[in-house]
Structures are given as C-alpha cells and as structure tokens.
Amino acid sequence: MFYRRHKKRILIISEMIILMLSTLATIPAIFFTGIEKQDTKLCDFPHITSIVSFCLIIYAILFYILPTTTIAILYWQIIKHQRRYVRPGQSSLPQNDTRKRKLIKALIKISLTYVLSTWPHCLLLIVLAITQKSLLQIRYQSFAIFLLAMVGLSVTTSMTVFNPILCFKFDANIARRVSKILSKRRFLVRDISTVSVTVSVRTSKVS
C-alpha cells in the first residue's frame, strides 16, 4: 500500500541514490589512472599496488558481475513467468504461444548479448588486479592480448549506444512503437511547416 502511494517518489529517490553511488564509486580511479612516459596517449594504470588491485576487483564486481548476474536472474524470472502465464478467460492459443516464444527469444538474445559483450573488460580488470601489470606492459608482452583488451573496453563503454539498437533489433514491439512515434513527429513537423508556409504567403499578400 505504501509503495503504491509513493511509487513515483520511491523510484526517483532510488535512481538518484544509484546515480550518486555510481559517481562516488568512480572517484578513486582518478588517483591511480594516468599515463606513462613511453606512451602518453594511452590511458593506463601505471602503478598497480595492492590498494589499486583491490579497487579494480571492486569495480569488476560492482559494474559487471553484479549487473550481469542481476540481469540474468531477472530475465530468467520473466521467461519462467511468460512460459507459465495464461490470461484469465483465455486458453493457450497458438497465436499466444508464438508471441511468448518471440518475447522469450528476444529476452534471451538481449541478455546474452549484454553479458557476452561486457565480460572481456571485466576479465581484463581482474587480470590487471591479479598480475599487477599495466596495459603498457601487457602490450609489450603480447600485442594480440592488448588488442583484445582494447576491443573489449571499447565494446563495454559503447553499450549505452548499443542497448537501444539491440532492443530495436530483437524486440518487434519496441521497434513498432518507436516507428509510430517517429511517424507522428514527422506528420507534426510537416503540418507545422505547411502552416508556416501558408502564414508567410498570406502575410506577403497582405503587404
């Protein structure tokens, strides 16, 4: 009852707390992130001490292991619910089963894509913490591993851009809804442009 009354306020406060915690958690990285003289264009962890290793492991847990585990558990619960759920007063029709299968496939593809695309950077943080070697040292030892690390970092940091694309790709309902919104905006812009043209024509005639 309390949650229903204050649902909006609780969600806003929760989002603000998550935003503040995520911002505060990244502040320690400012003190041990830097560059080395051999390559001033590479953002690296030049001196990985025991404290830095501890911070890297905490980052791997907070930003990758916990989110991916939470997403996997929640999506699995949704999939289980969709498999068992039948609307009241409706039998299990072939159309409903087809929709359920499509939704379940979309959820599995989205969750797997997120997990598989973020684990390389998580593994990189753990490797750096255990070996206490910088990215520059890894590049000198094996350029192939360094290249994979950079690709993993780029993919992970680009997930905010890839997430909407994944939803459009794997969820037909979202893609259909977005196309409707965009088409409405196109018509709105077209109507505004026609109104402005007619107004300009009338004013020119009056003058």
N, C-alpha and C positions, 0 to 999 in steps of 0.2 A: 504493500500500500504506500509506504513512504517512497519507494523507488518510482512508482507511477506518478506520484505528485511532483517529485523533484527530479524527474528523469533528465530533462534538458540541462538543469544546473549541475547535476552529478556528472554528466558526460563532458560538459565544458571544463569543470574543475579537474576531472581525470585527464583530459587532453593537455591542460596547462601543466599539471604535475609531471606528466610524461615528457612534455617538451622541456621543462626546466631540468629534469633529471638527465635527459639525454644531452643537454647542453653542458651541464656541470660535469658529466662523466668524461667529456672530451677535453676539458680544460687541462688535465695533467699532461696530455700529449704535446701541448705547446712547449713544455720544458725539456722534453727529450727528443723532439723532432728537429731535424736540421739538415745540413749539407756537409759534404766532405771536400777537402781541397782538390782531390783527384777528379771530382765531377761535381761542379757547383750547380748543375741543372737537375740533379737527382735529389728528390725529397726522400730522406732516409732517416734511420735511427742510428746515428754514428756510434754512440757508445751505449751498448745494451748491458746494463748492470742487472743485478738481481731484482731491484725495485722495478726497473723497466720491464723485465721479463714477467714479473707479477702483473703489471698493468696491461701488458699485451694479452696475457691469458684471460684477464678480467674482461677486456674488450671483446675477445673472441667469444666468451660466454654470454656477455650482455647483448652484443649486437648481432650475433649469428646463431649460436647454439640455442639460446632461449627463444628467439623469434621463430626459427625454423621448427623447433620442437613444438611450440605453441600452435603454429600454423598447421603442422601435420596432425596434431591431436584434434584441433577444432574442425578441420576439413574432414577428418575421418569420422567424427561425430555427426557432421552434416550428411555425409554419404550414408552412414548407417540409418539416420533418420529418414532420408529420402527413399531408401530401399524399403523400409517398413511402412512408411506413411501412406495412408489412403484417405482421401477426403470423405467426410461424413456424407452418407447418402449416395456415394459413387462406388461402383465396383472397379476392379482392376482392369481397365480397358487397355487395348493395345496402344492407343494414342498416348495415354498417360504413362505407360511403361516406356515408350520411345522417348518422351520428354525427360523422364527420370534418368534414362541411360545417357542422354545427351548432357544433362546437367552434371551427372556424376563424372563423365569423361572430361568435361570442362574443368571441374574442380581438381581432378587428378592431374591434368596437364598443367594447370596454373601452379599448383603446389609443387609438383616435381620440377618444373622449370625454375621456380624461385629457389628451391633447395639446391639443385644441381649447379645453378649459376653463382650462388654465394659461398658454397663450401670451399672453393680453391683459396679465396682470400682468408677465410677462417683458418684453413690449414697453414697458410703462409705465416699468419701471426703466431700460431702455436710453434711452428718450426723455428721462427726467429727467436721466440722466447726460450726454447729449449737449447738451441745451439748457441745463442747469444752472438750471432753473426749478422752483420748489416747487409743490406741489399747490394751494396757495392762489393763486399767480399763474396757474396753468392754469385755475382756477375763474373768476377774474376775466376771463380772455380768452375762454373758451368753456365754458359750463356743461354742454353736451352731452358734450364730451370728458371733463370732470371726472366726470360721472355714469357714463360708460362705464368710467373708471378705477376708480371705487369698486365697480362691479358686478364687474369683473374681479378686484379684490382680495378681495372677499367670496367669490366662487366658488373662487378658488385656496386661500384659507385654510380653506374648508369641504370640501376634497377628502378629508380624513380621515374625514368623515362620509359623503360621497357614495360612496367606494370600496366599502364593503360593500354598499350599495344597488345599485350597478352590477353587482357580482358576482351578487347575487341575481336581478337583472333579466335579465342576458344569459347566465348560466350555469345551466342547469336542474339540473345535478348538484349544485352547491353549494347551491342552494335546496332541493333534495330532501333533502340530507344535514342541513341546518340544521333543516328541519321535523321530521325524525326525532329529532334531539337534543332539540328543544323538546317534542315529544310524549312522549318518555321522561321528561323532567323533570316534565311535567305529571302523568304517572302516578305518579312518585315522590312528588311533593307531595301527590297525592290519597291515596296509601297511607299516608303519614306522618300526614296529617290524620285518616284513619279510625282508625289505630292510637291516636292521641292521644285521640280521642273515646271509643273503647272502654275505654281505660285510665281515663279520667276517670269514665265511667259505672260501672265496676267499683269504683273507689275510693269513689264516692258510695254504692254499695250496701253496701259493707263498713262504712262509717261509719254 
